[in-house]
Every structure is written in structure tokens, then in C-alpha cells.
């Protein structure tokens, strides 16, 4: 949801800002812009569309250089994508202040009205321009530094923000602030940066600090000072990036999504291996004590999008192994549903980015209710990871494609581990069964690799079905959870309408949409449901559907009605969702490629959803 970058140092800031923006583009790509200090003052260049449009516009401006500036790539909320609504926004009649913003200012209409009464003229429909004018209003004619003014302005804002602010008063200073939106400060030698995430700084420095809510930072080439809400200086711990630049590059693949699909064996293995020793599930550093797991009356899994689908799988496996009541909720519903949360409950919030606004709000709600909260998160030191009582990191590495694949696989891995740990703590896992479970988990990366080898078959199917206007995914139990994820993957990147249905439910209405040639992808990986699923396949083929079946190795149902069958290698059926999803991710990917879609940056979307 919008990317922010800023640089102040000795070198030309423009290429550094542009590189930073390219690496943040996955966060939003409706428009982009920069503001930089030049000999002639504060220069703002911005445009609707991608960073490449901005680059072209910059070229048209002729050569100029600057050693300090801020940049922004936007996911539109207030005001559609347009040049006018692009950030940075200038504040004041003479444009002395420039602001970039990620988040939503909820009381912007009220503030805008007040500022208009003071003669401020607005150029855009955005909430952000209000912040720029507000800072100008509070700053003009007062002998205080920009940071003090920003602190004052923040006390008048309702909503969420990460902000980068520059002012003509000091052409080497950036003031940064955050509330409920991520912002880090990269620490270099004689130069410093601000950024929405690590990908934008890693080509310059590996050292960074994380700004916390309600803090304001003054960033200059030679120093960074962080203040809290009261204006007191805060001592911030310095963190070090623990992955390489290559992890955030395409590495020869046509798209990040394909690279990340292919990285799934490693993502799964890196999540599972450190937590298994000699056939035993061992992870104790995240507050998941046996006592807590034994006493948990209810486990709430809370997440959005694909992470929610991982939660659906998690619920089934935790309930099956741990025999404890478990519910899975969409975070945006959970937070407003007056949920029943008891002190001994365990709330697990699943999130790749660790910044999703609704998931974060649900986490805070669970904490207020006194429950123990565990974050299953991919991005180290993200807000959800830091605020939860315990964190179980998924080690998928940086995920750049908007459509999640490897992080989803790693989430499944983490949830399987949790399920086994719950069962063990509750005395439901004997040594032998634990050893078998561990063996099965360690074997899964190889089985995922085997699934990936079917890439050509899937590519062929994608070319065959790419022109269909609608695709249905059917499954029961765990297969239904996998179907949900498969359907989301297809629609989000290829824009093909798709629905996932619990196979037995279709005949209660939706079967009316099945007609001659409709593509149905059916899943059958759960032995006790084979016959039922076969009946559902017959129901749709009888109405003209073409069925692609994804089935377990030992599936022995009648497949004569199916056009194609993709087989899973042998695995514990409770883990089958980790294998069945692979061809369906590849299918979505190749359908999107066939349809010339922008696979890594699908329309209207952004990777990290920091607004509710
Ligand atoms: O960062 P999170 O895991 O919290 O994000 C949740 C969803 O926004 C995310 O899974 C989304 O559904 C993906 N784009 C789907 O591919």
C-alpha cells in the first residue's frame, strides 16, 4: 500500500530514489513521483502510472542533480490515479513543504475545511495534501524546527500514516514519522535513507532502525535522531538485514512469481528444518509452552487473503491432531464481530508482510481480551511480529510478486508444526507418531519438487484453457481449502472469473453456472472423500463441464470423465494441500502469461495492505 523512499547524502539522490522506487513498486503502482532539492529550489516530478513513466518524465526534464529527496509509489485510496493525486504533495502557497504518505488520514475533510478558511488552495483530492498544508500552516512564521512542527501536526491527525517530509528551510533534512504503517531508516556512511521496507535500502546499506508508532525521526546525512511523542530523544536499536540482494531479484526468471513458485521446496524446508531435531518437534522460543497449549480452550486463526486460506488448512490439521476447538476468521470480519475471546485462548495471526492493517487490529484486539497471541509472519521485525506475544517466523525469504506462493507454502509448514506441537502438549502424540510426522514434513520439500516437475503439463493445460471466461475449483475438506487458494491465485493475476466451492455445495445453486465447456478443476486427495468427490465430478460433467482432476497417488475413483489427471506423489494426506496447490499456482501463472497480464503487479492490487 504505497512505497516511500528518501535519501540524503553526498551523491546524486535521483538514481538512488529511482532504484528504491523500483524495488518498492510491488507495494502500489498507480502513480509515482519524487521531490528533490535542486539549485533552483524544491523540484517535484510526478506522474500517473508506473515508475517507468516517472523515469521517462524525469528524462524529459533534462539533467539536474540533488543530494536530498523523497519518492513515492502510490496505491490510490483518496482520489483516483492521476498526475494531480500523485505524491509528493506540496504544502503552502509557495510550495515550501513536500510530503509523501502511506496510509489514510481519516479527519482530512475537517482539516481541509479549516485550512481552506485560511486561504489554502488544494490541487488534489487526496488526504495527503492536507498534511502538507497543515505542516506549512503550523510552520510558517514560527521559529521552530520542522520536526517540532511535524510532531504538532501529527497530534491533529486521525488515522494511519508513514510520512516523509522535506522543507525548503533545510535542503539536507528529511523528517519521517509513522503510525500503523511501516517505515525504516537505513543507516549509511555519510548518507541515510528512509523507506517502507528493506528492499529499497539494501543496495546502499544493510543497517537500519525501525521507527515505532508515534515516533518522529530527523534524518540528515551525518546523523539520525528519533523523538517520541513528547519530543524526547529515543535510543533505537540498530538491526542488520540477514538476506542478500539477490533474494529480491528475479535471478533469470521471467517473473518474480515464477521464481517464488520454484523456491517453495526451500521455503518449506527452511521453515520446518530448524524446528525438528532427531524426529522431535522442537521450538520453544516463542512462548508456546506446553502448559499454554494444554490449557488453550480455543485456538483462533486470524488472517486475510491467502494467509486466511493457509489458516483454513491449519484449522483442519490442528483440530485433527490436537483435538482442540479451532476457528479461522477473516481479520476484517473478526475485528468488528465482537468475537468471544477468553484469557486462555490462543490467537494465531498469520501474515506474510506482518503489516496487514486488519490482521494487526485483530491481534491488538485479542491482546486486549487477554489471550496469548502468536504471529506466524514472514517479514522479520514487522509490526505484527513485534507486537505479538510470540512469533514463529516463516523463512520464505523476501516475496516480491503480489500473488503470494512461497510465503503461503511456508505458512502451511508453520501451521503443521503448530498442529503437531498442540497434539504433543495435549498428550495425543506418541513418540512413534511424532517421528512419522517429522519424517513426512521433512520429505515434503522433495515432493513439492516432484510436483514442480509437472510444469510442462500445467503449461499445456494453461494454454488450452486460457481463453475460458470462468473456472470452478471443487474440493471437500482440506481440498476445499486448497481450492479457495487456487481460485484466488487465478483471479488475482489473470482476471479470469473463478470460484471455489465445497464440492457438495455446488448443487445448492451454483451448478446453474456450469455449461458446455466450463472448466472445473477438482481435487481429490482425502481418501475418505474420494467417492463423494467422484459423484460431484459426475454432476458437473453431466452438464458439459471439462474436468481437470488433481488426485492423490492412490486415488482409485473412476477418472474416465476427466480430461486430465495430475497425480500427487505419496504423502500423508493431512499435508496434501502443500502439493495440490503447486500445479494450481503454475496454472494461474501460465494463464496470466497467456493473457499477457502483468503477473507480478496485477491491476488494482498491492502487496502489503496497510489500510483497512
Ligand atoms: O501480508 P499478508 O499475508 O497479511 O497479506 C494478506 C493478503 O493480503 C495476501 O495473502 C493476499 O491475499 C495475496 N495477494 C494473495 O496472493
Boltz pocket constraint, residues with backbone or C-beta under 6 A from the ligand:
constraints:
  - pocket:
      binder: B
      contacts: [[A, 304], [A, 305], [A, 306], [A, 307], [A, 308], [A, 350], [A, 351], [A, 352], [A, 353], [A, 354], [A, 355], [A, 356], [A, 359], [A, 402], [A, 403], [A, 404], [A, 405], [A, 488], [A, 489], [A, 492], [A, 606], [A, 607], [A, 608], [A, 609]]
      max_distance: 6.0
